[in-house]
Every structure is written in C-alpha cells, then in structure tokens.
Amino acid sequence: MATANWPAKKDRSQIGKSTDRLDGSIKVTGRAKYSFDKNLPGMLWAKPQVSPHAYAKVVSIDTAAAEATAGVKGVWKDAELINGEVRYVGQIVAAVAAETEEIATEAAKKIAVKYEPLEHQVIDNDPKFSTGKASTREDGDVDKAMAEADVTSEGDYGVPVITHCCLEPHGQVTEVRDGELHAWPSTQNVSRWADRLDDSVGIPRAKMHVDCQHMGGGYGSKFSFDKWGVIGSLLSKQTGQPVKLLLDRELELSIAGNRPSAYAHIKVGAKKDGSITAIEGTVWGTGGGGGYRLRAFPYVFTAPNTRTTMKGIKTNRGGQRAWRAPSHPQSCLLTLSALEDTAAALKMDALEFIKKNLNLTERPDVYVEEIDIAAKMIGYKEKAHLRGDKTPGPVKRGLGIALHTWGGLGHASECQVTINPDGSVSAEIGTQDLGTGARTVISIVAAETLGLPLKAIEVKIGKNAYPASGGSGGSTTTGGIGTSTRLAATDALNALLAAAAPKLGVAADKLEAKAGRIREMGNTDKSMTWKAACALLGLNPISKRGANNRTEAKEKGFIDAGVGGVQIADVSVDIETGIVTINEMAAVQDCGLIIDMKTTESQVLGGVIMGITSALFEEALYDAATGQMLNADMEFYRLAGINDVGKLKVHMMTGEKYEKRGIIGVGEPPVISPAAAISNAVANAIGVRVPNLPLTPDRVLAALA
C-alpha cells in the first residue's frame, strides 16, 4: 500500500533531480501559443479610448463618429463615468471593436469625450504631499535607547514606483457562443479569473469557460478579469463575434499595476560591539489613489526598541498591485541600507555586523549557515574591505550583503489523476504555468508516485473546467499543486494495487510501483508490468481526486511556510562616469523540499535578475505638470540585459534539516535582496551612500559630489 508522505531521499527517482521544463522546447521554438496568438474566425480587434488627463470630470462621451466608421462592429462606453471623474492618465473611458486593428485604433480616436480638468498630483517622494493621518507604532523606549547608544546613524533612502512590465500585456480574447462565454486571458488565476464577472456581463458563472495554456509574466498583476475583461466580454456579446483586447505597451506600463514607492528617513542606534539597540523610521510613498502601508518594516531584524511612522501619498497615477513579494524588496532596501550605514559608522565589517545581530531575526541558525556559504561563493574574505575602496584608479570595487524572508505556504488545490486500462495516466488541475514549470512539477510528482517515467504522465492544466486550484501568487503554487497531485496519485495507485493483488497473490499493502512495474516490496520476482496491471481494470479507469488542505498538509509535513535567503553582490563603480557594473552575485536560498532542482534554481536566477533591474534601471517617471508617465515604453523603461547582470551563482539549501519541512514556495524570495545588496556594494565601493534607486550614473555622481 502506497503512503502519500514525501519519499525519503534514498527512495526518490524523480523528486529533487534537475529536470528540463516539459514545455521548454515549444516555447523556444515559438510553438507555445499565448493569448495574443489566439486568432478565431471572424475575430474583431478592440481598442480603448483613454483619459488624457490625470484628474478630470467627465462631462460627456459621444461615440457616434466611431460607430459610423466603416468596419466598426461594436462600441462600448463607461456610462458610469459621465458626471464622474477620471483619476489618472490612461483610464479607459470607451472602446470600439472593429474588423482590423488599424480600423479599431482610428475609430477609438473618433470617440469625443468632454472633460473638465481638475488639479492633479503625481509627486510621491516628498512627505509634504502625504494625506490623512500618519500611523505610528512604538515598541520599547526608542528615545532612551538612542540616548544611550554608543553610535547613531541617520540617513535617507528611497525606492521609486516601478511597473510589472509584463512582456505579454494584460488582456484576453473573448467569444460569446450559444449564450456562453469563452475566454482566453493572460492570467495567474485560471480557476477564478471569471469570479464576479457575471455581475458585469450578464452570463452565469457556470457558463464561463477559461483557457490559459501559456502566459508571459504577471508578477502579481494578473489575478482578476479587470476592466478590459468586462469590455471584451460585452463587445463579444454585443457583436456576436470573438474580440481580442490586449493593452498596448504604453497602457501596460501606465495602468496595469505597479509596485508602490517607499522613501524613508531612518535612524539606528547601536553599541560599540555592533549590537543594534534601536531603529526609528519615518516612511512615505504612494500606491496611486488608494491607501498605503509598507509592511514588514523594519525588515527581518526586530530591534528591542522600534518606532515607525507611515505616511501615505495619494497620487493621480495608475493603482498599485501585488508585485513579486509585496513590500519586501522596499523594506529590505530601506532597512539593510540603514544597517550597513551603521556598520560603516562603527568602522565594522558589514558581514560581521549582520552576523552579530542575527539574534534579532526569526531564523538565526539558517541565516548564519547561508551567510557563510554566500561569503565563500563570492570570495568575501579575499575581497572585503571597510567602506571606500582605497585602491588607485577611477574604478572602485565593493561588496554588499542583504538577507530576506518569505512565507510560501501552498495554496488550496485539487487534482484529478486518472489511470486508464491501456496504461496511460493523466493529471488534471485548474492551475496555470506562468513559465515557472508548473507542468513539470505535476509530472514529476505523479511520475514519482506511480513509479513511471515523466513522459508517461499527460498533464492537463490551464482550464477552469479542471479541478479548481489557487491563483499563482505568494509563492504558493508548487506546494499546492504538488500536494494535491501527490494525494490524488497515491489514491489512484492504491486502487490499482488492489486490482493487481489477486493476480500476483500478494496483499495490496505489500505491493509497490517501481520502474514501470507493480511488484512485491523487496521481491522483484513477484511483479508485472504497469501496462499489464492496468489491463486488469477492464473497461473501468481509476480516477481519484486529491485536495490540498493547507492546515492539514502543513501538519502532515507536505508543505510549510517561512524561509530565509542571503545574497551578496560584488560590483565595480567608475567614479568618473558613475556607471555601476555587476561583477558577481551569490544567492543562497532555502525552500524546503525541492521538486525540480533545475527550475528552482531558474526561479532564483530570475528573481536575482529582476532585482538587478530594479536596482540599476527601473523607475516610473511622471511629469508633474501633465500627470503623464514619461517612460511608458521599452526604450526608456529599461530592463536588464544579459550584459548587465554579471556572473550569477545560486546555492539551494538541501538535506534533511530543510527537506523534512515539505515544499515551501520560492517564487518571491530571490527578488527581495538584490537591490539592497547592490546598493550596499556601491556604498562599500565609493565610500558614500547613493540614497535612492535606481543607481543611475547621475545619482552616483551626485552622491560623490
């Protein structure tokens, strides 16, 4: 009888190995089809008309000229906005559906919208623009601790608003057929993308069919159907034709979500031996027109005396959305920069300072192990120096360290595993693969459980017709789908073992599945092929469903939450040009039981690259006079290329100590530390702090002036 518990390392044939992504070849050859690639017979193109104003009253929306345009088949306008207000440039007010993309683009321009402009505000880095009452929290006696500190360090630090910059834009193809909605969205949330869409389009939720086989990035921004989902569905319903509505690059960057900014003035108190005694910080920033609060600040380190004040700034910008590890990258940059500055004030090695204060963290034993490994990987002992590279010449080199934490408990998920009489096996699950290897994870777990090769498992995902699974966010997917697949496959296997037992003359609880055979445990002489065992089923396949209940799964060791990670950056800075070059980065990460080492390492590499991009290049720039985003394109909103990231080294923490905890998500953690580590490395190299990201040449030169 098979048990669902994760197998011991000695018994694993698939789990923990380095396995190529099953969909890798179709992606690199262009055979994988995304939402934008979906072209249906008679399909129309939809294009929106958007507000040119950051804040204005909408007086009227006249679509007559657009409706009269040859080739236009449908028009939609936001009637609720009339006599209401638009609150950011790019807010969608109307849309058209036409026979070609070109006709739709021109027709959308003909929609006449009358506005009464109102005074807007897009500045987010000045606390004088904060709105509402500041929230303050204090633990301990900060004033007393600061007065008694041997050293205090004060500084200003900042992280600007950045966008998700998904390479595949937000949107979908929709078709209303026989009163039912068929949608092909780019989404992180296949099973629940259509939730509450029925309220807006008048089609029952049970008659909505969602299909997303591949999607090109979401990072937390693609969970709901959004306004464009409503528009596309209504235009499909209105015209009786399929409609493609995906945002262009300008709208993608300006209205489809962003990561909130975070600016702070921070003061740290410490003893001569490096012990942190107090942290005080005032933080402000914007998430657009909604509320603001930077979570997890101060980050990782809980000083005995802490006072934090949060101030939100409402701006007429597109609204915030979850961005890979919400709040953590910003909090990490602010906190770890201030701590490294404190180490510099003490004339103390930054790594030793961090290790000295690990008692203020939740997992000091993990962090110290990871720090030692990262230090060895980067050659810390040979390269380290106190703040300011004293060697001659304009190019200065420095090291910087940062550490992070995350939750990552697997989400609710259901999986249906079917064993057919011909020996074929399928696993159906309403999850999505964001490019992180979900298909491969499901195949590995099912194959491991059933004693089969990966190619024997047919993985079916990406449709809400399959058993429901949670959205891919919070680093929860692998834990959720891995557990539900394991439970379903185990139940299915036990049913097959029961069918094979009489034929082999062995009790079912003494049988196992290994290497494509059903056999008696410890006796390979009593066995039969997998196919022969399945043939005993006659005409009746075995189909079992497994469900990941987060609480039960955690108690049983299938999943867990809470990880640590450490990253060290090695940079060079040309003090004549201000150019920062990444030489190397070492990333050490724990995530419990690793299902696929290759895709796990790939996740870490991707997170580090994303963090490097935010450290060196990314910033959503707004014109205060017009409220317009100035760099909403791929020319001036720059992302890191292969020549920008240096040599990246990854080490995953393995062994019984980590693996016994079960699966813990790893999607978010690696993106948290890079910006802080790089900022600290730059300060270590040039001798002064560059206070605000990104670390562009002009900012570096200004700090040196």
DOBAKOL-876322 format. One line per 4 residues: number of its first residue (from 1); their letters; for each residue z, x, y of C-alpha. Coordinates in steps of 0.1 Angstrom, whole numbers, plus 5000, padded with zeros to 4 digits. Layout:
% DOBAKOL-876322
NUM	A	Z X Y ~ ...;
END
This chain:
% DOBAKOL-876322
1	MATA	5000 5000 5000 ~ 4990 5014 5034 ~ 5015 5016 5062 ~ 5005 5014 5098;
5	NWPA	5026 5042 5111 ~ 5006 5071 5125 ~ 5000 5096 5098 ~ 5017 5130 5097;
9	KKDR	4996 5159 5109 ~ 4990 5171 5073 ~ 4976 5137 5063 ~ 4951 5133 5092;
13	SQIG	4914 5137 5086 ~ 4902 5124 5120 ~ 4930 5119 5145 ~ 4936 5149 5167;
17	KSTD	4904 5166 5160 ~ 4877 5174 5186 ~ 4851 5147 5182 ~ 4820 5142 5203;
21	RLDG	4817 5108 5220 ~ 4797 5084 5199 ~ 4777 5072 5229 ~ 4772 5107 5243;
25	SIKV	4736 5111 5232 ~ 4724 5077 5245 ~ 4739 5085 5279 ~ 4724 5119 5284;
29	TGRA	4690 5106 5273 ~ 4691 5076 5296 ~ 4692 5050 5268 ~ 4725 5036 5277;
33	KYSF	4720 5005 5299 ~ 4742 4997 5328 ~ 4745 4965 5349 ~ 4719 4978 5374;
37	DKNL	4695 4984 5345 ~ 4696 4947 5334 ~ 4663 4930 5342 ~ 4658 4895 5329;
41	PGML	4626 4873 5331 ~ 4624 4856 5364 ~ 4652 4876 5379 ~ 4659 4874 5416;
45	WAKP	4674 4900 5438 ~ 4703 4892 5461 ~ 4711 4909 5493 ~ 4741 4902 5517;
49	QVSP	4743 4898 5554 ~ 4774 4916 5566 ~ 4795 4917 5598 ~ 4786 4945 5623;
53	HAYA	4820 4940 5639 ~ 4853 4954 5628 ~ 4871 4923 5641 ~ 4854 4891 5655;
57	KVVS	4855 4854 5654 ~ 4825 4838 5636 ~ 4811 4810 5657 ~ 4781 4800 5635;
61	IDTA	4759 4811 5606 ~ 4723 4800 5607 ~ 4702 4806 5575 ~ 4671 4786 5585;
65	AAEA	4649 4816 5591 ~ 4659 4832 5559 ~ 4653 4800 5539 ~ 4618 4797 5554;
69	TAGV	4608 4832 5543 ~ 4582 4833 5515 ~ 4597 4844 5483 ~ 4633 4834 5491;
73	KGVW	4647 4811 5464 ~ 4683 4807 5474 ~ 4707 4812 5503 ~ 4745 4813 5504;
77	KDAE	4768 4814 5534 ~ 4805 4816 5537 ~ 4813 4783 5554 ~ 4850 4790 5554;
81	LING	4843 4819 5579 ~ 4829 4796 5605 ~ 4855 4794 5633 ~ 4874 4820 5612;
85	EVRY	4875 4858 5615 ~ 4858 4888 5600 ~ 4882 4918 5598 ~ 4861 4948 5590;
89	VGQI	4826 4961 5593 ~ 4806 4952 5562 ~ 4825 4920 5554 ~ 4800 4897 5537;
93	VAAV	4792 4865 5555 ~ 4760 4853 5538 ~ 4734 4863 5512 ~ 4699 4855 5500;
97	AAET	4682 4856 5466 ~ 4645 4864 5466 ~ 4617 4874 5442 ~ 4619 4911 5452;
101	EEIA	4644 4934 5465 ~ 4623 4940 5496 ~ 4620 4903 5504 ~ 4657 4898 5499;
105	TEAA	4665 4927 5522 ~ 4643 4915 5550 ~ 4653 4879 5547 ~ 4690 4888 5548;
109	KKIA	4683 4903 5582 ~ 4670 4870 5595 ~ 4703 4852 5590 ~ 4716 4846 5625;
113	VKYE	4753 4850 5629 ~ 4770 4844 5662 ~ 4802 4864 5668 ~ 4829 4866 5695;
117	PLEH	4841 4902 5691 ~ 4879 4908 5692 ~ 4898 4940 5698 ~ 4899 4961 5666;
121	QVID	4920 4991 5655 ~ 4910 5017 5628 ~ 4932 5047 5636 ~ 4957 5054 5608;
125	NDPK	4971 5089 5614 ~ 4992 5081 5645 ~ 5025 5063 5638 ~ 5025 5046 5672;
129	FSTG	5000 5022 5656 ~ 5025 5011 5630 ~ 5031 4974 5627 ~ 5060 4954 5615;
133	KAST	5095 4967 5607 ~ 5098 5001 5592 ~ 5116 5002 5559 ~ 5143 5028 5554;
137	REDG	5163 5039 5524 ~ 5190 5065 5521 ~ 5209 5079 5491 ~ 5238 5102 5497;
141	DVDK	5246 5117 5531 ~ 5215 5133 5545 ~ 5228 5143 5579 ~ 5258 5161 5563;
145	AMAE	5236 5178 5537 ~ 5212 5190 5563 ~ 5240 5204 5585 ~ 5254 5223 5555;
149	ADVT	5221 5236 5543 ~ 5215 5274 5545 ~ 5179 5268 5552 ~ 5159 5238 5565;
153	SEGD	5122 5235 5566 ~ 5102 5209 5586 ~ 5065 5201 5585 ~ 5038 5175 5590;
157	YGVP	5014 5167 5562 ~ 4986 5143 5557 ~ 4962 5127 5532 ~ 4934 5106 5546;
161	VITH	4918 5074 5532 ~ 4893 5082 5506 ~ 4870 5059 5486 ~ 4864 5054 5449;
165	CCLE	4828 5064 5454 ~ 4817 5049 5420 ~ 4783 5063 5411 ~ 4775 5028 5397;
169	PHGQ	4781 5004 5426 ~ 4801 4972 5423 ~ 4782 4940 5413 ~ 4766 4922 5384;
173	VTEV	4736 4904 5371 ~ 4743 4866 5365 ~ 4724 4838 5349 ~ 4734 4801 5345;
177	RDGE	4718 4787 5314 ~ 4724 4753 5300 ~ 4755 4749 5321 ~ 4770 4782 5310;
181	LHAW	4774 4814 5330 ~ 4762 4847 5315 ~ 4773 4878 5335 ~ 4767 4915 5331;
185	PSTQ	4791 4930 5356 ~ 4802 4966 5361 ~ 4838 4961 5353 ~ 4870 4977 5340;
189	NVSR	4882 4943 5327 ~ 4857 4927 5303 ~ 4882 4902 5288 ~ 4895 4889 5321;
193	WADR	4867 4895 5346 ~ 4860 4858 5348 ~ 4896 4847 5352 ~ 4897 4821 5380;
197	LDDS	4860 4824 5387 ~ 4857 4787 5375 ~ 4876 4777 5407 ~ 4847 4790 5428;
201	VGIP	4816 4783 5408 ~ 4825 4750 5390 ~ 4818 4762 5355 ~ 4846 4761 5329;
205	RAKM	4861 4794 5320 ~ 4853 4788 5283 ~ 4816 4787 5292 ~ 4815 4821 5308;
209	HVDC	4801 4850 5288 ~ 4808 4885 5300 ~ 4789 4916 5287 ~ 4795 4952 5299;
213	QHMG	4784 4978 5274 ~ 4785 5008 5298 ~ 4798 5012 5333 ~ 4796 5040 5358;
217	GGYG	4830 5045 5372 ~ 4857 5022 5385 ~ 4889 5043 5390 ~ 4909 5011 5396;
221	SKFS	4885 4993 5418 ~ 4866 4971 5393 ~ 4890 4945 5379 ~ 4881 4912 5394;
225	FDKW	4848 4894 5400 ~ 4851 4898 5438 ~ 4832 4880 5464 ~ 4798 4893 5451;
229	GVIG	4806 4878 5417 ~ 4811 4844 5433 ~ 4779 4848 5454 ~ 4758 4859 5424;
233	SLLS	4770 4831 5402 ~ 4765 4804 5429 ~ 4730 4817 5436 ~ 4722 4817 5399;
237	KQTG	4735 4781 5397 ~ 4716 4771 5428 ~ 4682 4786 5418 ~ 4684 4782 5380;
241	QPVK	4673 4819 5378 ~ 4690 4851 5369 ~ 4703 4870 5400 ~ 4710 4907 5404;
245	LLLD	4735 4915 5431 ~ 4749 4951 5433 ~ 4761 4967 5465 ~ 4741 4994 5482;
249	RELE	4758 5028 5488 ~ 4769 5021 5523 ~ 4787 4989 5513 ~ 4800 5005 5482;
253	LSIA	4818 5032 5502 ~ 4830 5010 5531 ~ 4841 4977 5515 ~ 4845 4981 5477;
257	GNRP	4880 4996 5479 ~ 4897 5027 5489 ~ 4928 5048 5484 ~ 4954 5044 5512;
261	SAYA	4962 5073 5535 ~ 4996 5089 5538 ~ 5009 5110 5566 ~ 5045 5123 5569;
265	HIKV	5070 5144 5587 ~ 5093 5159 5561 ~ 5125 5179 5564 ~ 5140 5197 5534;
269	GAKK	5175 5213 5532 ~ 5183 5240 5506 ~ 5209 5266 5497 ~ 5202 5303 5497;
273	DGSI	5198 5303 5460 ~ 5170 5278 5463 ~ 5188 5247 5453 ~ 5175 5216 5471;
277	TAIE	5202 5196 5488 ~ 5184 5171 5509 ~ 5150 5156 5516 ~ 5142 5134 5546;
281	GTVW	5107 5120 5552 ~ 5090 5095 5575 ~ 5057 5083 5560 ~ 5030 5062 5576;
285	GTGG	4994 5053 5567 ~ 4971 5024 5560 ~ 4957 5003 5532 ~ 4935 4983 5555;
289	GGGY	4946 4949 5567 ~ 4973 4944 5542 ~ 5008 4958 5535 ~ 5016 4994 5530;
293	RLRA	5041 5013 5509 ~ 5038 5047 5494 ~ 5055 5046 5460 ~ 5072 5075 5442;
297	FPYV	5082 5094 5474 ~ 5098 5119 5473 ~ 5078 5128 5442 ~ 5092 5140 5408;
301	FTAP	5122 5157 5425 ~ 5152 5134 5432 ~ 5174 5153 5457 ~ 5211 5144 5458;
305	NTRT	5206 5133 5494 ~ 5174 5115 5504 ~ 5163 5094 5533 ~ 5128 5079 5535;
309	TMKG	5112 5057 5562 ~ 5079 5039 5556 ~ 5057 5026 5584 ~ 5025 5007 5577;
313	IKTN	4995 5007 5600 ~ 4972 4976 5597 ~ 4936 4986 5604 ~ 4903 4968 5605;
317	RGGQ	4889 4986 5575 ~ 4879 4975 5540 ~ 4910 4969 5519 ~ 4928 4992 5495;
321	RAWR	4925 4990 5458 ~ 4942 5009 5430 ~ 4928 5044 5429 ~ 4935 5066 5398;
325	APSH	4973 5070 5398 ~ 4981 5048 5428 ~ 5004 5065 5453 ~ 5010 5095 5431;
329	PQSC	4984 5120 5445 ~ 4995 5113 5480 ~ 5032 5115 5472 ~ 5026 5147 5452;
333	LLTL	5008 5164 5481 ~ 5034 5154 5507 ~ 5064 5164 5485 ~ 5052 5195 5468;
337	SALE	5038 5209 5501 ~ 5072 5204 5518 ~ 5089 5221 5488 ~ 5066 5250 5488;
341	DTAA	5071 5255 5525 ~ 5109 5255 5518 ~ 5104 5282 5492 ~ 5084 5302 5518;
345	ALKM	5112 5298 5544 ~ 5136 5312 5517 ~ 5112 5340 5510 ~ 5114 5329 5474;
349	DALE	5086 5328 5448 ~ 5073 5292 5446 ~ 5073 5291 5408 ~ 5109 5303 5406;
353	FIKK	5118 5278 5433 ~ 5103 5249 5413 ~ 5120 5260 5381 ~ 5153 5264 5399;
357	NLNL	5151 5227 5408 ~ 5138 5212 5376 ~ 5173 5197 5370 ~ 5163 5172 5397;
361	TERP	5134 5159 5376 ~ 5134 5134 5346 ~ 5120 5159 5321 ~ 5130 5194 5329;
365	DVYV	5125 5207 5294 ~ 5089 5196 5293 ~ 5082 5209 5328 ~ 5096 5244 5321;
369	EEID	5076 5247 5290 ~ 5044 5236 5308 ~ 5051 5258 5338 ~ 5054 5289 5315;
373	IAAK	5022 5280 5298 ~ 5003 5274 5330 ~ 5016 5306 5345 ~ 5004 5326 5316;
377	MIGY	4970 5309 5316 ~ 4964 5317 5353 ~ 4979 5352 5352 ~ 5007 5343 5376;
381	KEKA	5027 5374 5370 ~ 4998 5397 5379 ~ 4985 5377 5409 ~ 5016 5362 5425;
385	HLRG	5028 5372 5460 ~ 5050 5357 5486 ~ 5033 5337 5514 ~ 5005 5355 5531;
389	DKTP	4981 5378 5513 ~ 4987 5413 5529 ~ 4956 5430 5513 ~ 4930 5442 5538;
393	GPVK	4898 5423 5544 ~ 4889 5387 5555 ~ 4892 5371 5521 ~ 4927 5362 5511;
397	RGLG	4938 5351 5477 ~ 4967 5328 5468 ~ 4983 5307 5441 ~ 4998 5272 5443;
401	IALH	5017 5251 5419 ~ 5022 5213 5416 ~ 5036 5190 5389 ~ 5034 5153 5382;
405	TWGG	5044 5124 5361 ~ 5030 5091 5349 ~ 5037 5061 5327 ~ 5008 5052 5305;
409	LGHA	5022 5026 5281 ~ 4994 5010 5261 ~ 4983 4975 5273 ~ 4982 4943 5253;
413	SECQ	4952 4943 5230 ~ 4937 4926 5199 ~ 4912 4939 5174 ~ 4894 4923 5146;
417	VTIN	4885 4946 5117 ~ 4861 4932 5090 ~ 4853 4948 5056 ~ 4822 4933 5041;
421	PDGS	4812 4931 5004 ~ 4784 4956 5010 ~ 4810 4982 5022 ~ 4801 4980 5058;
425	VSAE	4830 4978 5084 ~ 4831 4965 5119 ~ 4858 4966 5146 ~ 4855 4940 5174;
429	IGTQ	4876 4943 5205 ~ 4871 4929 5240 ~ 4877 4963 5257 ~ 4854 4984 5278;
433	DLGT	4843 5020 5278 ~ 4845 5035 5313 ~ 4829 5067 5300 ~ 4862 5080 5286;
437	GART	4855 5075 5249 ~ 4870 5041 5240 ~ 4843 5035 5214 ~ 4851 5069 5198;
441	VISI	4888 5062 5198 ~ 4884 5029 5180 ~ 4861 5045 5154 ~ 4885 5074 5149;
445	VAAE	4915 5052 5143 ~ 4896 5028 5120 ~ 4880 5056 5100 ~ 4913 5074 5097;
449	TLGL	4930 5043 5084 ~ 4903 5033 5059 ~ 4895 5068 5047 ~ 4859 5067 5058;
453	PLKA	4836 5088 5080 ~ 4832 5078 5116 ~ 4796 5066 5111 ~ 4808 5040 5086;
457	IEVK	4825 5020 5114 ~ 4805 4997 5136 ~ 4823 4994 5169 ~ 4817 4962 5189;
461	IGKN	4831 4962 5224 ~ 4822 4951 5259 ~ 4821 4913 5255 ~ 4847 4887 5263;
465	AYPA	4837 4869 5231 ~ 4856 4895 5211 ~ 4894 4895 5207 ~ 4910 4900 5241;
469	SGGS	4921 4934 5254 ~ 4936 4945 5286 ~ 4918 4960 5316 ~ 4914 4997 5317;
473	GGST	4939 5008 5343 ~ 4972 5026 5344 ~ 4961 5049 5316 ~ 4968 5021 5291;
477	TTGG	4936 5017 5272 ~ 4938 5042 5243 ~ 4974 5032 5235 ~ 4964 4995 5235;
481	IGTS	4932 4997 5215 ~ 4944 5025 5193 ~ 4974 5004 5181 ~ 4956 4971 5177;
485	TRLA	4928 4989 5157 ~ 4953 5006 5135 ~ 4972 4974 5127 ~ 4940 4954 5120;
489	ATDA	4925 4982 5099 ~ 4958 4986 5079 ~ 4960 4949 5071 ~ 4923 4948 5061;
493	LNAL	4928 4979 5039 ~ 4958 4964 5021 ~ 4938 4933 5013 ~ 4911 4955 4998;
497	LAAA	4936 4975 4978 ~ 4949 4942 4964 ~ 4914 4933 4953 ~ 4909 4967 4937;
501	APKL	4943 4970 4920 ~ 4934 4949 4888 ~ 4902 4968 4883 ~ 4920 5001 4884;
505	GVAA	4950 4989 4866 ~ 4973 5002 4893 ~ 4997 4983 4915 ~ 4983 4978 4950;
509	DKLE	5013 4995 4966 ~ 5003 5027 4946 ~ 4968 5028 4959 ~ 4953 5046 4989;
513	AKAG	4920 5051 5007 ~ 4908 5087 5010 ~ 4875 5104 5015 ~ 4855 5072 5008;
517	RIRE	4873 5063 4977 ~ 4901 5039 4966 ~ 4924 5059 4943 ~ 4959 5060 4928;
521	MGNT	4982 5081 4950 ~ 4984 5116 4936 ~ 4959 5108 4908 ~ 4922 5112 4917;
525	DKSM	4912 5103 4881 ~ 4920 5067 4887 ~ 4896 5059 4916 ~ 4865 5041 4926;
529	TWKA	4841 5044 4955 ~ 4847 5024 4986 ~ 4814 5005 4981 ~ 4824 4996 4945;
533	ACAL	4858 4983 4957 ~ 4841 4962 4984 ~ 4818 4947 4958 ~ 4848 4932 4942;
537	LGLN	4851 4909 4972 ~ 4822 4888 4960 ~ 4809 4867 4989 ~ 4841 4868 5009;
541	PISK	4846 4895 5035 ~ 4880 4906 5046 ~ 4888 4901 5083 ~ 4921 4909 5098;
545	RGAN	4933 4909 5134 ~ 4958 4933 5148 ~ 4977 4929 5181 ~ 4994 4955 5203;
549	NRTE	5027 4940 5215 ~ 5039 4966 5239 ~ 5076 4962 5233 ~ 5073 4962 5195;
553	AKEK	5047 4990 5194 ~ 5069 5012 5216 ~ 5100 5006 5194 ~ 5079 5015 5163;
557	GFID	5065 5047 5177 ~ 5029 5036 5181 ~ 5029 5041 5219 ~ 5052 5054 5246;
561	AGVG	5054 5059 5283 ~ 5063 5088 5306 ~ 5045 5122 5307 ~ 5046 5154 5327;
565	GVQI	5020 5178 5338 ~ 5017 5211 5356 ~ 4988 5226 5375 ~ 4984 5260 5391;
569	ADVS	4955 5268 5415 ~ 4940 5302 5422 ~ 4920 5302 5455 ~ 4903 5325 5479;
573	VDIE	4901 5318 5516 ~ 4878 5335 5540 ~ 4898 5337 5572 ~ 4867 5343 5593;
577	TGIV	4848 5313 5581 ~ 4876 5290 5569 ~ 4859 5284 5536 ~ 4881 5278 5506;
581	TINE	4869 5288 5472 ~ 4885 5277 5439 ~ 4887 5307 5416 ~ 4906 5291 5387;
585	MAAV	4928 5261 5379 ~ 4951 5258 5350 ~ 4961 5223 5339 ~ 4988 5217 5313;
589	QDCG	4994 5181 5302 ~ 5014 5162 5276 ~ 5003 5127 5264 ~ 5020 5121 5231;
593	LIID	4997 5117 5200 ~ 4962 5128 5208 ~ 4935 5107 5191 ~ 4905 5128 5201;
597	MKTT	4912 5163 5215 ~ 4877 5167 5230 ~ 4877 5135 5250 ~ 4913 5140 5260;
601	ESQV	4905 5175 5274 ~ 4875 5159 5291 ~ 4897 5134 5308 ~ 4919 5163 5321;
605	LGGV	4889 5182 5333 ~ 4875 5151 5351 ~ 4908 5144 5367 ~ 4911 5180 5380;
609	IMGI	4875 5179 5394 ~ 4883 5146 5411 ~ 4914 5162 5426 ~ 4895 5192 5438;
613	TSAL	4870 5169 5455 ~ 4898 5151 5474 ~ 4914 5184 5484 ~ 4883 5201 5498;
617	FEEA	4858 5174 5509 ~ 4868 5137 5508 ~ 4877 5117 5539 ~ 4866 5082 5551;
621	LYDA	4857 5089 5587 ~ 4858 5059 5612 ~ 4846 5056 5647 ~ 4874 5042 5668;
625	ATGQ	4851 5026 5693 ~ 4830 5006 5669 ~ 4852 5005 5638 ~ 4822 5017 5617;
629	MLNA	4826 5041 5588 ~ 4806 5071 5598 ~ 4800 5088 5565 ~ 4792 5059 5541;
633	DMEF	4766 5078 5522 ~ 4763 5106 5497 ~ 4751 5131 5523 ~ 4782 5132 5544;
637	YRLA	4807 5117 5520 ~ 4806 5148 5499 ~ 4818 5152 5463 ~ 4824 5184 5445;
641	GIND	4795 5200 5425 ~ 4796 5224 5396 ~ 4797 5254 5420 ~ 4828 5241 5439;
645	VGKL	4853 5238 5410 ~ 4857 5273 5397 ~ 4869 5280 5362 ~ 4890 5252 5347;
649	KVHM	4914 5258 5319 ~ 4932 5230 5300 ~ 4961 5231 5276 ~ 4973 5200 5258;
653	MTGE	5009 5199 5246 ~ 5009 5192 5209 ~ 5034 5194 5180 ~ 5060 5172 5165;
657	KYEK	5081 5170 5197 ~ 5052 5153 5215 ~ 5033 5135 5188 ~ 5063 5116 5174;
661	RGII	5062 5096 5206 ~ 5029 5079 5197 ~ 5000 5075 5221 ~ 5006 5079 5259;
665	GVGE	4977 5074 5283 ~ 4962 5105 5300 ~ 4935 5090 5324 ~ 4956 5092 5356;
669	PPVI	4980 5121 5354 ~ 4955 5150 5357 ~ 4942 5138 5391 ~ 4976 5139 5407;
673	SPAA	4984 5176 5411 ~ 4952 5193 5421 ~ 4953 5186 5459 ~ 4989 5197 5462;
677	AISN	4983 5228 5441 ~ 4952 5238 5461 ~ 4969 5231 5494 ~ 4999 5253 5483;
681	AVAN	4975 5280 5472 ~ 4957 5281 5505 ~ 4991 5284 5523 ~ 5001 5312 5500;
685	AIGV	4968 5330 5507 ~ 4966 5327 5545 ~ 5003 5326 5554 ~ 5003 5292 5572;
689	RVPN	5001 5256 5561 ~ 4969 5236 5567 ~ 4987 5203 5572 ~ 4960 5177 5565;
693	LPLT	4935 5172 5537 ~ 4906 5178 5532 ~ 4909 5216 5536 ~ 4877 5219 5555;
697	PDRV	4867 5252 5573 ~ 4875 5238 5608 ~ 4910 5227 5596 ~ 4917 5261 5580;
701	LAAL	4906 5279 5612 ~ 4927 5256 5634 ~ 4958 5264 5613 ~ 4951 5301 5617;
705	A	4945 5299 5654;
END
